[in-house]
Amino acid sequence: MAAGQSRSSNTLLVPQATAALDQLKYEVAQELGIQIPQDGYMGFMATRDAGAIGGNITRRLVQIAEQQLAGKFTTR
């Protein structure tokens, strides 16, 4: 499969989410000290590194959602 292609059949409800998630991926990788290849192909990246990036992204997204929900329910 060529770089930039995806087998995922998921469609994004907000097309701008792709750019935001990519930005988040690079931020998390930088914080963890993991170098993402310049050409975007991550096939040679260690599974452990890819998992660390994905796990931290998920953790951060859950944290953001919790903060938003807490803000919605505390204002009455």
Sequence and secondary structure as in RCSB ss.txt:
>XXXX:A:sequence
MAAGQSRSSNTLLVPQATAALDQLKYEVAQELGIQIPQDGYMGFMATRDAGAIGGNITRRLVQIAEQQLAGKFTT
R
>XXXX:A:secstr
  TT        SSTTHHHHHHHHHHHHHHHHT    TTS  TTS HHHHHHHHHHHHHHHHHHHHHHHHHHHH 
 
